[in-house]
Amino acid sequence: MDIRGRTTVYFEDPFWVAVCEVSEDGKLRAARVVFGAEPKDYEVYGYFLDHWRRLRFSPPVPDGESAARQINPKRMQREIARGLARTGTGTKAQQAVSLMREEAARERKVNAKARAEEEKAQRYALRQQKKKEKHRGR
C-alpha cells in the first residue's frame, strides 16, 4: 500500500488557502482549508496535526501519477521542476475539491427539500385541525 501526501499553501485573494492532497492506491483525495493571515510553517503543520480527523476530504478521484511508475529519470526531473514552479493546486486536487463541493450542495438541496415537505405537512395538519374545530361549532 503506497500512501503519499502533499500540502500546498497559496494566496487566493484575500485569504491564504492550504490544500492537502492524499494519494492512496491510485486514488487522490483532497481537503481545502482557508487561513486568514499568512500562516507560518509551524502553524500549518500544527493545524493539520490537531485537525486531521475533522478534515472533510473529497471523494477519491483517479490519480494520474500512479499509472506512470517506470518513468524516464530526465522526464521525472522535468515534472518535478514543473511541479515546483507551479503555484496553487494541481488539477486533480481541484477536481477532488470541486467534487466535494458538488456533493455538499446535493446534500443541502436534499435536506432543504425534506424540511420544506415537513413544514408543508405541518401546515396541512393545522388547517385540517382548524377545519374540524369549525365544523364542531366551537
N, C-alpha and C positions, 0 to 999 in steps of 0.2 A: 504494500500500500504506500503510495507516494503522495505526500501532502506538502504543498508549497503555499506560502503566504507572502503577500506584499501589501504594504501600506503606502499610499501616495497622499501627500498633503499639498494642496494648491489653493490659490486665491481665486475665489469666484465672487466677484464684486457684489455686495460689500462684506462678505464673510470669508473665513478660511474654512476649507472643507477637507475632510480626510475620507479616503475610500480604501476600505480594507478588502482585498481580494484573496480568496482561499481556493486553491486548485487541488482537487482530490479525485483520484480515479478518473481523470479526463473530464471532470465537470468543474465549472467555475461558479462560485457564489460570491456575491459582493454585498457589503454593507456601507452605507454612507452616513457620516457623522459631520454635523455642522458645528464649527467652533466660532466664537465671536472674534476676539482679537487673535493676532498671530500666536499660535501655541509654540512653546518650546519643545524640543525633542523629548525631554523627560515628561512633559505634561501629556503628550500624545501617547507615549509608552504607558504611563500610569493610567490614563483613561482606558486604554484597551485592556490593561490588566484588571482594572476594577469593574469594568462594564462588559466584559467579553460575553458572559452568559445572557445579557439583556439585549445584545445587538440583534437586529432583525435582518438576517441575511436573505438575499433574493433566492428564488428557486434556482436550482442548478441549470446552467446552460453549457453546451459542449465547448470544451476548451481547445483552441487551435494548437496550443503548444505541445500537448501530449502526443499528437499524431506524428510530430517530427522529432523522434528520439535520436536517430542516427543522422546527424546533420554535419555538414562540412564545417570545420573549425573557423575558416575565414567568414563563412556566412553567419555563423554564430556570433563572431565578433562584430560584424556589421549590425546584426539585430540588437545586440546589447548596446552598441553605440546609439542606434536609433531610439531604443527604449530610454536611455539616459538623457538624450537630447529632447525627447518628447515631454511636454508638460501636461498635467491633467491626468485623466483616467484613460485606460485603454478602452477600445471599442467593446470588447467582451464585457468589461465591468459596467460600461454604460448600458449595454443591453440588459445585464442582470438587474441593475438598479431600476431601469425603466419597467422591466417585467414585474418587479416588486411593487412599484407604484401602481401599475395597472391592476394587480391583484388586490391591493388595498382599496382602490377605487371600486372594484367589483363588490368587495365585502361591504363597503359603506353603502352602496346602492341597494344591496340585498337587505341590510339592516334598516335602512330608511323606508323601504317598501313594506317591510314587516311591521314597523312602528305605525305607518300610515294606515295599514289594514286594520291593525288593532284599535287605533283611535276611531276608525270608521265603524267598527263593530260596537264599540262602546257607545258612540253617538246613536246608533240604530237601537241598541238595547234601551237607552234612556228615552228615546222617542216612543218606543213600544210601551215602556212603563208609564209614561205620561198619558199615552192614549188609553191604557187600561184604567188609570185613575179617573180620567174624564168620563169614561164610559160608565163607571160605577156611580157617578154623580157626586163625587167629593169636591 
